[in-house]
Each structure stands twice: as structure tokens, then as C-alpha cells.
Amino acid sequence: MNTILHLLRSRTVLFALLLAVLSVVQGYVALLPISPVEQMYVGCALAVCITVLRIVTTQPVTAK
């Protein structure tokens, strides 16, 4: 239980959970009717967000 609480304090883990929820919603509702080119831009933006989150990470999850 303690590990789960540590994980929920991580911005990277919270971002990953948000992506998972949005992926499920997109699969069932087709929330974003976007073309393959737009999907490419979304993928690139997600990669940038993940990289930025990794750069600002200063401590391990267990230290939070």
C-alpha cells in the first residue's frame, strides 16, 4: 500500500495513468476523430511530455 502511495505522488506515473484512461475513452467513444498525420503529432507531443517529466524528476519514487 505504501508503494502505491509513493507512485501516486509521481508526475510521470500520473501522466501515464491519464494516458491510459484517455486511450480507453478514445477506444470506446472515438473522442478524437483525427487523421494519421494528427496522430503522429500527438505521439510526438506525448514523447516530449514524457521526456520533460523525466528531466524534472529529481528523486526516486520511494523517496516521495
Backbone torsions as a table, in degrees:
resi	resn	phi	psi	omega
1	MET	NA	-39.2	179.8
2	ASN	-63.2	-38.1	178.9
3	THR	-64.1	-39.7	179.4
4	ILE	-62.9	-41.4	178.4
5	LEU	-63.9	-39.1	176.9
6	HIS	-63.7	-43.0	-179.5
7	LEU	-63.6	-37.6	-178.5
8	LEU	-71.1	-11.5	175.8
9	ARG	-89.4	-6.1	-178.4
10	SER	-87.1	125.8	178.0
11	ARG	-64.1	-35.0	179.7
12	THR	-66.1	-43.0	179.3
13	VAL	-67.6	-41.9	177.7
14	LEU	-62.4	-39.1	177.0
15	PHE	-64.0	-41.7	178.3
16	ALA	-64.0	-40.2	177.1
17	LEU	-64.1	-41.5	176.8
18	LEU	-61.1	-43.2	177.1
19	LEU	-61.7	-39.9	179.0
20	ALA	-63.9	-44.6	179.1
21	VAL	-63.7	-44.9	179.2
22	LEU	-63.6	-35.4	177.8
23	SER	-64.9	-42.0	178.4
24	VAL	-65.4	-45.5	179.0
25	VAL	-61.3	-44.6	178.8
26	GLN	-60.5	-38.9	179.9
27	GLY	-66.3	-37.0	-176.7
28	TYR	-90.8	-33.0	-171.7
29	VAL	-107.9	-16.2	-173.0
30	ALA	53.8	51.5	-175.2
31	LEU	-58.9	-39.5	-176.9
32	LEU	-116.8	98.1	177.5
33	PRO	-78.5	87.1	-175.1
34	ILE	-119.0	153.7	-179.2
35	SER	-78.4	167.2	177.2
36	PRO	-58.5	-35.0	178.3
37	VAL	-66.0	-41.4	177.8
38	GLU	-66.9	-36.1	176.0
39	GLN	-61.5	-36.6	178.1
40	MET	-62.6	-44.2	179.4
41	TYR	-64.6	-39.8	177.3
42	VAL	-62.3	-44.1	178.5
43	GLY	-61.1	-41.8	177.6
44	CYS	-64.8	-41.2	178.9
45	ALA	-63.6	-40.8	177.6
46	LEU	-63.2	-41.5	178.4
47	ALA	-61.6	-40.9	178.3
48	VAL	-64.1	-44.3	179.1
49	CYS	-59.8	-44.6	179.9
50	ILE	-63.9	-40.5	178.9
51	THR	-64.4	-43.6	178.9
52	VAL	-63.0	-43.4	178.0
53	LEU	-60.5	-38.3	179.4
54	ARG	-67.4	-37.8	-179.5
55	ILE	-66.3	-39.6	-177.6
56	VAL	-82.0	-5.9	177.5
57	THR	-71.2	125.5	-176.0
58	THR	-116.3	-14.7	-177.0
59	GLN	-143.2	157.6	178.1
60	PRO	-68.8	159.4	-178.2
61	VAL	-59.0	-37.9	-176.7
62	THR	-67.9	-16.4	-179.6
63	ALA	-89.1	-2.2	-177.4
64	LYS	-86.1	NA	NA
